[in-house]
Amino acid sequence: MNTSQIYIILSVTVLVIVALLVFFVARSKQEKMLTPLTVLAFGFILTGMLFGNNRLFNYSMMGIGVILAVVDMIRKLQAKT
């Protein structure tokens, strides 16, 4: 196993742990549903991490995911005010 594969496995493991923590902690508080934009952003980030051997493709997918996540955060902040 080379170092990039180790980083990918480590990243996916950390994401799974964070998702499980959010799932169990969110149960004790009021239910917050994920918006479709959040799900789409998460999907783009995972696609960038897991698929493709081309760095341009990987970073493009992760960049699109981050941009969508930021847009979703801005929309949520504007909806609060």
N, C-alpha and C positions, 0 to 999 in steps of 0.2 A: 504494500500500500504506500503510495507516495503522499507527500504532505498535503497536496490539494484535496485528496480524497478524505484525509483525516479532518481537515477544516470543514469540509462539507458535512461529514457525519457529525462533527461536533456542533455545527450550526443548526442542523436539523434537530439534534437532541435537545439543544437549548430552547429552540422554538416549541418543541413538544412540551417540555417542562413548563415553560411560561404559559402556554395555552391551557395546560391542566391546572396550573395555579389560578389563572384567571377564571376558569370554569368553576372551580370549587369555591373560590372567594366570592364570586359574583352570585352564587346561590344564596349566600347569607344576606346579601343586600338586595335592593330592588332589582328586578330583572331589566337588563339593558340588552336590547337586541342589536346585532350588528347590521349596519346599513349595507346595501348592495355595493356601494362604492368601497367600503372597507374590505368586504370579501374579495372584490375584484383586485384591490391593491395587494392584499395578502397572496392571492393567486399569482399575480405577476412576480412578486418577490420570490415565492417558492419556485416558480418556473425558471427564473433567472439563476437560482441556486442549484437546481437539480438537473436541468436539461441543457443540452448543447455543449459542445466542446469549443465553441467560438467565444472568445472573451467579449467581443463587441455585442453579440447576442445576449450573453449573460448580463453584462452591465446595462444594456438597454432595457431589458426586462425589469431588472431591479430598480433602475432609475424611473421607469414608468410607474412602478408600484409605489415608490416613495413620493412621487409627484401626486398620485391619486390619494395617498394617505394624507398628505398636507392639505390638498383641496378639501378632503372630507373634514379635517380638523377645523379649517377655516369656516366651512359651512355650518358646522355644529356650534362654533363660537358665535357666529352671526345670528343663529337661530335663538340662542340664549338671551341675547340683548334685545 
